[in-house]
Amino acid sequence: MRSAKGSWDFAGVNSSYLVHGIHPYPARMHPHIVKILIDRFGKKRMIIADPFCGSGTVLVESLASGHDCVGVDLNPLACLISKAKTTVIPKEDLLLTQKQIVDQLSRARRRSILPLEYRKYPYRFWFKRKALGQLLLLRDLLTESNLWSSRSRWLLVSALSRTARAVSNQRPSEFKSYRLSEQDLRRHNPDVFGTFRGIITDTIMRLGAYYETLPEKVRSGSIEASLVQADARDLGARKIVDMVITSPPYGDSDTTVGYEQFSRIPLLILGIRNRKLGWTRGSDPLEDTWTNFPGGSTATLFSRVSRIDRTRSRVLRRYFASLWRSLLNIDSMLRNDGVACIVVGPRTVSGIRIRTPDILLEFAQALSLKCLSRTKRRLVMKTQPRRNNLAQTINEEEILVFRKGG
Ligand SMILES: C[S@@+](CC[C@H](N)C(=O)[O-])C[C@H]1O[C@@H](n2cnc3c(N)ncnc32)[C@H](O)[C@@H]1O
């Protein structure tokens, strides 16, 4: 399977155009991949689902191609960003929102009193005192504005979240929680209102440009996106979607991509409890026995890893238990003849190569999912994690396409 120009790497091809760039998010899918998959394997009018929707790339492209879509994610921030991207607002209304917000901000009196929260960890650790004071004032202004009860709410949430990260003591180039160095902290004196004004202007410009590209049925609301904050391992939906396009997490969040850490600061400011997210939350009875999984290769793999590191072997079993349970749900939500496109990558644990795409294929064979194609692509990571050298262990991924009942 190849893209029109022959490569799926899309190295150097912008993935943050239009609405895709309104908020950063770790491990986003390249929008061109979604576009090509819909063109190649889709049909005229579909319901497309992404059970690990993250920041909503699949949903944005589904709407742009004129398909209803459903996004699921465990992370509340992911759902909020996706909601901001897929809430369709006419350009004129967007411009009115922008004017109203900018007017309100310029009338607001800047507060210099110490907010109560500042005395508590983690506020004190993650924010300079003045920045936190202004950020909380900004949050209050937004939540008290009449726009908060309109469709513009989600774009305000997204812009506030992006502002919170940008003015915090978080290193901008890291997705995991790393504070600025002492030297950078001394120089750090962010302008909260100015930052927000820039972000909201950018957000509205991108949403307006996206609106222009949308088919009439999406503009009028007869085709739409819905979002559910839920666990992809226990969805229970049956035969409702025509196509699934998704990229599950690559591994446990401690050693791979830290969605939880990335979301910590925005959720703190939005007042949303950051419960433990992701695959390794809780335990799964499947992880207790090595031979519980379909196909033969996982048992050998777990035993090899266990000889080196028993804890890592358990975490790995939990990862594959999650992958298996999610695949069962994907299979069950697909209509007969429906197509599932799943992007996963190999990685290295305790020096052992974990060939997740091969294992996913074994799992799929145990269901009614027939593999139509598998395609490798190189990954170019823009945000390099500091400690675990992720870029060296995860540098490629595969796009696996299955048909149900084939
Ligand atoms: C690779 S990211 C998806 C990125 C997305 N394709 C995008 O373009 O932004 C994986 C997502 O899975 C979510 N996730 C992890 N465990 C989950 C679970 N058990 N159920 C639902 N979502 C989960 C994470 O919060 C993260 O947003």
The ligand as an ORCA input file, in Angstrom:
! r2SCAN-3c Opt
* xyz 0 1
  C      -1.497      7.436     19.957
  S      -2.640      8.415     20.896
  C      -3.850      8.800     19.694
  C      -3.494     10.069     18.976
  C      -4.537     10.468     17.953
  N      -4.589      9.550     16.844
  C      -4.273     11.882     17.439
  O      -4.052     12.066     16.245
  O      -4.240     12.799     18.280
  C      -3.405      7.224     21.917
  C      -4.566      7.746     22.760
  O      -5.110      6.643     23.488
  C      -5.641      7.153     24.703
  N      -5.859      5.994     25.591
  C      -4.945      5.298     26.312
  N      -5.533      4.265     26.921
  C      -6.843      4.306     26.575
  C      -7.965      3.493     26.867
  N      -7.844      2.414     27.657
  N      -9.165      3.805     26.333
  C      -9.301      4.893     25.529
  N      -8.265      5.714     25.217
  C      -7.069      5.430     25.733
  C      -4.620      8.162     25.154
  O      -5.214      9.079     26.054
  C      -4.226      8.798     23.813
  O      -4.974      9.942     23.570
*
